[in-house]
Amino acid sequence: MDIQRWRNHPTVRRAFADLADYRPILETAIAIQQVPAPTFDEAERSALVLDRLRALGLSDVEADALGNVYARRPGRATRPALLIAAHLDTVFPRETDLRLRYEGERVYGPGLGDNSTGVAGLIHLAQVMQRHDVPNQGDIWFVGNVCEEGLGDLRGIRAAVERLRHHIGTVIALEGCDFGTLHHQAIGVRRYRIEAHSPGGHSWGNFGTPSAIHALVRLAARIAELAVPRTPRTTFNIGVIEGGTSVNTIAEHASLLLDMRSASAAALADLIAQVDRLVAAAAGERADVQLKVVTVGDRPSGSIARDHRLVQAAVAAYHTVGANVSYQQSSTDANIPLSLGIPAVCVGLTDGGNAHRQDEYIQPANLGRGIQALLLLALAASE
């Protein structure tokens, strides 16, 4: 994977000049951000991306039943294809106010960095390759996938990899922010919804009857006291607790959502086992309170070594455009191919912050350089 050879290629030099102005890319990112796309409700944004990719004259442009969008750029040689994916969904509900705010070098907007900018990068990479007839060696599949966030559980990229598994040899996942950040180690994630059911009743007349909420918060308190290792890094979080009917009703039902993560499959399995034991113990305390565990997320782990050719190509591509490289462990769309033994990395395209918050922002000054690095990486990976 010779990055410098590609950097000196005449058509790549022309493409680099085309990408030097980040403003058209930012314009595309904003157009995407203005279309709501909460997880499981990405159809409108899928249609926009489908139209954009179709207009570029790519091959095999279509959407699948989930809403994933596919387009292929044929290669010059017969070899395993490269899949480049950017997730379409955001964490924000459809009713979220998506108005933008500009302050200095920052552009604020919910979902702008995560992941409207990543999707814009996907489109502009395909566009610049088409415009300058950049000679990728193997086929490149451009995919805008659904259901990356939250309870989407990587459903979109699972379907895309399954669909293309016999064609692809490498995967690059795109995130809008964290320019210079390189993810080649995918952390495992298990997510539980723990439900409690009890008879319930009136807070005065039936006082003493067990409450689903009381049972659940006692269990939650025990989970919160669990000790997890710092190395390998292992975490857990109770992100949502809900249930009950009114302030003067003994709750019949309550539930919580628990997120468990680790860089080590063994450490994650140990944490899951501890939680399972706590649930079993709590379930045995009272016959009239039922506890139920539902797995609502299972993101597999996987990795490639730092000296893998794909990782080294990504490092070289970033360095070529002047970026400092930061290695991170994370849960991204790269989890799925890595768990299947397919070499994959996730890369960031520009600077930004406050992801998953209303005041999310990007600093677009490095956006052109981010896609320049992506172009070099894509060409090297397509070899």
Summary of the structure (lengths in Angstrom):
residues: 383
radius of gyration: 23.0
end to end distance: 6.8
largest distance: 82.4
contacts: 1407
relative contact order: 0.19
helix: 36%
strand: 29%
